[in-house]
Each structure stands twice: as C-alpha cells, then as structure tokens.
Amino acid sequence: MPFGDLLEQVGSTGRFQILHVTLLCIPVLMMASHNLLQNFVAAVPSHYCSAHTNLSQTQLSPEEMLLITVPLDQAGKPQRCQRYVAPQWHLLAENGTSGSRELGDTDDGLDVNLQGCTDGWSYNMTAMTSTIISDWHLVCDLRSLKQMSQTVYMGGVLVGALVFGGLSDRYGRRILLLISNLLMAVAGTCAAFSPSFSLFCLFRFGCGMALSGLGLNTFSLIVEWIPTRVRTVVGTITGYCYTVGQLILAVIAYFIRDWRWLTLAVSLPFYVFFLFSWWFHESSRWLVLSNKSDQAIKNLKSVAKFNGRREEGEKIDIKMLQESMKKEMSCSQGSYSVLDLFRTPTMRTMTVCLSAVWLSTSFAYYGLAMDLQKFGVDIYLIQVIFGAVDIPAKVVITVSMSFIGRRPSQCGALIIAGITILINVLVPYDKQTVRTCLAVVGKGCLAASFNCCYLYSGELYPTIIRQNGMGWVSMMARIGAMVAPMVLLMGDYIPWLPGLIYGGAPILSGVAGIFLPETLGSPLPDTIQDVEDRGSGRKSKLSPKEAIILQDTQSNLLKQAA
C-alpha cells in the first residue's frame, strides 16, 4: 500500500489536518509584514537642514528661521542637504519676494555661500512619529544606507534558504520550524530596540533567515500531512494567506506610526506561534526516510486517535510503513548535485533561461513593491492596492496556464510587466493616478509571473533533480531581490535609469522564456535523459495509466502556482 493509502487509513482530511493546516497558515499572514516592513519603517519624511544653533536664542518663528537658513531648490521647496553658511537676515525684510529665491541667487552682487547640514536635520513628521531615517539621519550622504538595510535583509533570506533547507532535511521540519519562529520573534524584538543602525541591520538579517526557515518548513509540513486530492486547494489557501498578509501590514502600519512599535507589533505574534508550534507532529514521511520508523508509527497512531480512528491506527506496524515508503526510500539513494543542471545541452539552456526568468521577476517585483513613496500617493493606500491586485492576478494566470499554456503565460506576464514599467518612466510625476495604475498592472503581472514560475519550473526539471533545480532558481530570485534596492540609488544621478532597468529586465527574460519547451499536457520528466530527449524532439507515448498519473501530478504542482 502506498503512503497515501496509509494516510487515508488514519484519516487524511479529518480534524487533525484541518487544525494542522490552519495553525500552519496563521504565521504566513505575518510573513508579508516582515518582507515589506521596509516601506514603513524606512519611509523618508520631508527634511531640511536644521537652523544655526545661535538662532535658538531668538524669537523667530520656525517659518522665519527656515527662510533665512535654507535656500530653495528648483521646485521651490527647501533644499534637503544644504543651508546658508550664515543666516540671511535681509530675507526677512524681503519676505514678499523670498518665495522665489533659489539656490545660486546672489545678494548685492555677492555669491551666497552654502554648506552641508552641520547641525543636523529637521523632519516633517506629520505622517509618522518616527522612522529609522529620522532617528539615525539616513539622508543626504547616508541615504544609500536605507537601501542597504533591505539588501541585508534579503541577504538573510538567501542565507536562511541555504542553511535551513539543508538542516530541515537532516534534523526534521518541526524542530526547524520551532527555531525559525523563535528566531523571528527574538530578532524582530531586538531590531525594534536597536540602539544603532548597524545592529538594526544585523537583527533584520536574522529576520530574513527566519523567514526562509518558516516558508520552507511550513510548506513541507503542510503537504506531507495531506492527501494528493486536496493539495491544490490547500496550496491556494496558503498562497492567499500571504496576499492577505500584505493588507494586514497596511492596517497595522496605519495605526502604529512609530517604527519601533511597528516592528515590535509584527514580531511579537511569533512568540505565540513558537508556543503552539510544539503541538505539530513531525512528518512521518521524513521520519521513515531518516530511519525513525518507531516515531513515525507513534505519530500516525496519534493522528488516527485525533481523527477518531484509533482502531485503524493500531493496525499500522513497521513492516507496513516501510513497504509504503519503499519507492521514496529507493529514490532517495541517488546522488545528484547542482552541477548536473549544467552538464547537458538542454538542461543547461533550460536552467539559464529559468534563472533569467526568476531573477528578473523577483528583481522587478521588489523594485516596485519596496519603493511606494515614488508614486506620490498615500503609502498605506497603495500598499492595500498592491496587495489586493495579487488576488485577480493569481486567478487570471492560473486560467491562462491551463488553457493557453505555460510558456506563453510566463513570457506574456513578464513582457507586459516590463512594458508597463517602461511606460511609467515616460509619465510625468504629477500624473499620479496614471503612474499608480500602471504600477499596479505591472506589479500584478509580476505576481502572476511568480506563480507561473513555480509550476513551470517544477514541470521542466526531472524528478531526480527537481529539488536541486527549484533550489537553484529560488536562489536566483533572492539574488534579484537583493540587487533591486541598490538599483534605486542610480535614480539620484539619472532619475529615469532605475525604471529603465526594472522594465527592461522582465522584457529580456520574457524573450529568453521563448526558448523554454511547453509543458501543458506533456509527461513530467523523471530523468535527465527524458529532458534531453524532449529537447531533441523525441517524444514518448503515454499509456492510459501514465496519463492519469500525469494529470494527478500536474494538479499537485498547481498548488504552488496558486
């Protein structure tokens, strides 16, 4: 009997599975809060140089001190990073014309000398009470540190995937999930109380690592305790939990305007998640493959008891369990590495194209999602819109993949996203509604591309090396997410360049995707030779039984796309 039948014997969709999946999905709601937290804790308030220290003894109003201290830029707003070397007292008498004063104006034929903000900055904190920008003065010469903090966080996500992925295969999903929850709670709490920017980045790196551990082990524990027939539905629910989490972040950030309290608010729930994670049962599949059959039987009997099937559970013994996992145990004996993704021509072309697709999707996605202030719209509103657009985007791409095909859906989503981003570069800044609409369409297409990536890549890579392939392209996505914030720095010198790069990358990868084979209705490859045969045009015929297995397996992969 296969393991699926063994799971049916103890109850595959009973009370245990309902409670198990529900408790595992709850933390997913808060994962988006940490992923997109930078939009709020690192929001840049309006700022300008503080007045000269000797002006504090005068009776001048703040408006008058600003007038004689800070010149205006070409847009008629106070300069952010320069002030007059000495107060321009004569401007008080010329108040009627001072509004048109700009950088470089002269007084009585003499050049006005300017200097940096030697006495610090003053911030307009009407929208928020504090951010890491205002607390640590990450402006002017230090403005690049804002993007650096997000890059460090994404670096933690990358390292966490490499570390927790290997550890979970060695020590189990449950213990790594516990560690990830605790690490997220502790690192997030420490980040909220960080006395310096460097410590803040260190703890955010820990949050990034924890996020990877949570995602990997949550997904594994869900799919390894539920039957094949409900994995698509459960996968869809899990995916939408992350989408809802984006909306929850906007609500929390709207009511908590202090960055320390906001960081603490999205971190404290993980202490609760850590406590109830002790209830989770370790995957019986992993226990058998790790030669811990006794514990696997104990877990299965516990599930049977919870589902009201005690008698059926008592019938399970070691022989029955090992017989059900015979195929999985034999498959686990093979040894393949990442190098096998590049050894043969078709595998090499496929991996290069998929790497470009994943990297550009993540690169452009976070380039849009992590710089909400540039659209000139209330950041709380646009966070809600950006989160909500994922819902129809996932529905449309799932239907498109099922009827049109994987390749045109993947390429179309990327090319449309790139075009909308490039058009946005040409739209004047004051056309906020148009800019926001284009950005929303682009973000939705990139979210759709992400969903297509999971299914398409899973169908392209052969069974014996599928996990290595998925791990490789996921690493490419995280590299793209790390690089995305740094590209924004180019906008300080060439304003249109970041938009050109963010828009050009998806278009180029969409073109590269054309060289990938179509997988709709095709058998899933089991070996590298199957992939090479498909690349050379040789096709294998399917028996009726194989067709049924293919349909079931592709249905399972849809859970990741949803």
Secondary structure, 3 states (H helix, E strand, C coil): CCHHHHHHHHCCCCHHHHHHHHHHHHHHHHHHHHHCCHHHHCCCCEEEECCCHHHHHCCCCHHHHHHHHCCECCCCCECCCCEECCCCCHHHHCCCCHHHCCCCCEECCEECCEECCCCCEEEECCCCCECHHHHHCCCHHHCHHHHHHHHHHHHHHHHHHHHHHHHHHHHCHHHHHHHHHHHHHHHHHHHHCCCCHHHHHHHHHHHHHHHHHHHHHHHHHHHCCCCHHHHHHHHHHHHHHHHHHHHHHHHHHHHCCEHHHHHHHHHCHHHHHHHHHHHCCCCHHHHHHCCCHHHHHHHHHHHHHHCCCHHHHHCCCHHHHHHHCHHHHHHCCCCCCHHHHCCCHHHHHHHHHHHHHHHHHHHHHHHHHCCHHHHCCCHHHHHHHHHHCHHHHHHHHHHHHHHCCHHHHHHHHHHHHHHHHHHHHHCCCCCHHHHHHHHHHHHHHHHHHHHHHHHHHHHHCCHHHHHHHHHHHHHHHHHHHHHHHHHHHHHHCCCCHHHHHHHHHHHHHHHHHHHCCCCCCCCCCCCHHHHHHHHCCCCCCCCHHHHHHHHHHHHHHHHHHC
